[in-house]
């Protein structure tokens, strides 16, 4: 008996004229990229997910414009017994295994690659991994194993791309009173990058509005009276899975601010990897360009990127407000 309460699956049945080889290939590639399972030639299945109906409807219309025919159907199982078989059509375990095999070979050759090639390779591999995860509709143990392998590979990239990055510690994070940290001298490594510039912005914007900054050639040069951040032995650095920005949030009880948490996730992704944040690649591009233009002028870099962080903070704050209004019970 068909369970009418179960969510439907989307079945697209298409047929294109034999002379439409280019259109056939284009549509087939689009179906594959979106994770459709081929039941047979011309019949493609997707589980119910946000956007899937619109996606398949668009492809159906493309088929019709090419002189073919297309039918988009909402179908349901006759019983729950069919669920494992249908889900098995979307098993990504072989794809994850292939990625992990590629990562293993890649890892062996990373040390010999120049910096620009390392950056390009890291971004390409991350796009591939995120693309696979986006069509992994029924995650299994294979996805968890791949996630762990990706974190390991990401750490290897991080050590090569930023060899002076601080090592994480397992120490606890004490809660501090912002009133005790006013008008202080703060110090971090010069040639600011994501975690350092974001942490400096956070300090100036939310912790110590009269903060003065000292940019260090070496961590050993840190003045005794300065509060160091984002280097080994600093007052505020990586703790557990937190980057320095997130350690500062926790230290000064700023984790109630949803927009700052979202910024923390962005910094975390760009600094050591992690869950993707849509705005991260754009921020990284602007940051990279600013460093190229400004060279060693970290004061101007902080001012310029600080305005960008102000805008991102406002953007994330608006998103949080809209989400709260849409779902008041979650507040």
N, C-alpha and C positions, 0 to 999 in steps of 0.2 A: 504494500500500500504506500502511495506517495505521501510524504510528510509535507503538507502545504505550508507549515510554519518554518521549515528550514530555509536558509538563504539560498537563492538560486545560483546556478553557475551560468556563465555566458558562453554560448556556442555560436561561433561565426562560421557560416558555410559560404564559400566563395567559389566562383568560377570565372576565369578570364579567357578571352579568345587566345588561341594558340600563337597568334602573331604578336601578342603583347608581352614578349619576353622581358623587356626592361621593366614594365610595370609589375609583372609577376615577381621579379627578383626584388624590387623595391618593397613591395607589400610583404613578401616573405621575410625579408630582413627586419622590417618593422615588427612583425608578429613575434619573431624570435627574440628581438631585443626587449620586448615587453613581457617575455616569459610564457607565451602561449604554448600549450601542449597540442601537438598534432595528433588527432585521432586517426586521420587518414589524409590523403592528399585533398586539400580544400576544406577540411573541417578542423577548426581550432577552438580550444577550450581555455577559459580563464575562470578562476574562482571569483566570487563576489567580493569586490574591494572598491573603495572610493576611486572613481575615475575610470574604472575598467569598461563600464557600459559606454561612456563617451568615447573612449579610445577605439573600441571595436566599431562603434557606429561611424566614426570618422573613416576608418579603413574600409568599411562597407561602402561608404559613399565614394571613396577613391576608386574602388573596383567598378562601381556603376559608371563613373565618369570615363573609365577606360573601355567601356562597352561590354563589361561583364555583368554578372548578377551576384547578389549577395543577400543573405538572410541572417539577421541577428536574432537569436532565440534565447530566452531565459528558460533553462532546463533545471529539473530537480531530480534527485535520486528517488528510486522506488523504495529504498530502505537504507538504514544506516550501515548495513553490511557492505554497501558499495563504497562507503567513504574511504577505506584504506586503499582500494584500487585506484580511485580517482586521484587521491593525494599522491600516490606513487608516481603518477605521471609528471609530477612537479618536484621529484626528488633531485636536489642539487648536489648530493654527496659526490658524484663523479667530478662535477665542476669545481667543487672546493678542493678535492684531491689534486686536480690538475693545477690549481692556483698554488697550493702548498708546495707541490713539486717544483714549480717555477720559482717560488720564493727561496726554496732551499738552494737551488743552483745560483740564483741571483746573489744571495748572501755571501757566497764564497768569493765573488768577484768584486764586491763593493769597494774594498779598500783601494783598489787600483784605479778607480774612476775619479776624474776631476769633479770639482764642486758643481759646475753647471749641469753636467751629465747626471750627477747624483740627484739633483733637484728634479730634473725632468723625469728620471726613472721613478723616483718616489711618487710623483704626482700621477704618472701613468698607472702604476701598480695600484695606487689608492682608488683611481677612477674605476679600474677593473673590479676591485673588491667591492666597492660601493654599488657598482652596477649589478653584480651578482646578488648582493644582499637585498637589493630593491625588488628582485623577482623571486626571492626565497619566501614563498607564501606560507610554507609549512616547515619552519626551521627544525632541524634535528641536531643530534650530537655533532654532526660534521660541521655545522655552522659555529658551534662553540669552540671546537678544535681549531678551526680556521681563524676565529677571532683571537685566540691565544697566540697562534703563530704570527698573526699580523702585528700584534702588540710587540712581540719579540723582534720582528723585523723592523718595526718602527723605532724601537730603541736603538737598534744597530745603525739605522739612518741618522738618528739624532746624535749619536756619539761621533759619527763621521762629519756631519754637517756643522755641529757646534761642539767641538771637543772640550770646551771650557764650561759647558753647562753643568750646573750643580747636580750632585747625586742625591737621590731622595733618602730621607731618614725615616725611621719609625717612631720618632719621638712624638709625644703628645703636643697638643696645641693649647696653650693657656689663654684664657679670656682676659683681655687687657682693657683698661679704661682709656678711651680716647683723650680724656682731659689730661692724662699724664704724658701725652706725646705731642705737645704743641710747640711750634717754633723750633723744631729739632733739625739737625743735620742728618740727611739720609744719603747713603752711598751704595752704588752698584757699579758693575762693570760698564765701561764706556762702549761706544758703538752699539747703542741700544737696539734690541730686537724685541719681539712681540711681548714676552713675559715681562721684561724689564720696563719697557715703555708703558705698558698697561698698568704695571704695579706703581710706577711713578705717578701716573695720572690718578690712580685710585688714592694714593697717599695725599696728593695735593687737593683732590676734589672732595674726598669724604673723611679723611683722617686728620691731616695736618695742613690747613690752608696756608699756613706761613712756612711751609717746608722749604728748606734749602737742599740742593742736591750737589753731590760730589761724584764725578764720573772717574772711575778707577782704571788705571792702566793694568793693574794687577790687584787681585783681592787682598794680597799682603799689604798693599798701600793704604788700606782703609784706616782713617783716623780713629783714634781710640774713642773719641766722643760721638762718633757717627753711628747711626743705626743702619747696618748693612742689610741688603736684600738681594736675593737671587744669585748667591754664590755659596760655595761650601764654607760652612762655619758662620754664615751670616745670621743675624737675628731672625730674619724671615726668609725662608727658602722652600724648597720642595719637601713636603712631608707626606709620606705614604703615597697616595695617588694624586695628591694636590700639587699643582704648580705654585709658584710664589704668589701670584695674584690670588689664588684661592686660599692659600695660607693666611694672607692678610685679611681676606673676607671673614674667615673663621676666627682669627685672633681678635678682631674688633667688632664681632657680632653684627656683621653686615649681610649675613646669609638670608635674612628675611626679605631682602630686596630682589624680586624676581628678575629685574633687568640686569642687576649685577651678577646674578647667578648665570644668566644667559651669556653675558660677556666672559665670565669665567670659563664656561664650556668652550667658547670660541678660542680663548687663549690656550686652554688645555689642548685642544685639537692641533693648533698650529705649533705648539711647543713640544709636545711629546706624543701626539696622536690621540685618538679616541673617537667618540661619536661625532659624526660630521655635523657641522653648523653651516647653514646655507650661505651665510655672509662671510665665512672665513676666507675663502679664496679671494674675494674682492678686497678684504682688509689686507691680506698678505701682499697683493699686487700693489696697493697704494703704499704700504709700508716699505716695500722693496724699492719702489720708485723714489720715495722721499729720501731714503738712505743714499741712493745713487746721486741725487741732486745736492744733498746737504753735506755729504761726506762725514767729517768728524764733529760737526756742530750739533751735539746732542741736545743742547738747550733749545735750539730752534726746532729740532726734530720733535722733542717732547711737546712744544707748543702746537706744532702743526698736527701731529697725530692725536694730541689731546682734543683738538676740535672734532676730529673724526670720531673719537671715542665718545665725546659728548653727544654727537648725532646718533651713534649706534645705541647709546644708553637711552636716548629719547625714543628711538624706534622700538627697542625691546620693551621699554616701559609701556608704550601704546599697545603692543601685542599682548602684554600681560593683562592690561586693563580690559581689552576686548575679550580675552579668554575668560576673565572673571565675570564679565557681564553676560557672556553666553552661557556660562555654567556656574551660577552663583553658589551651588552646593559644594563646589570644589574649594571655595575660599575658606 
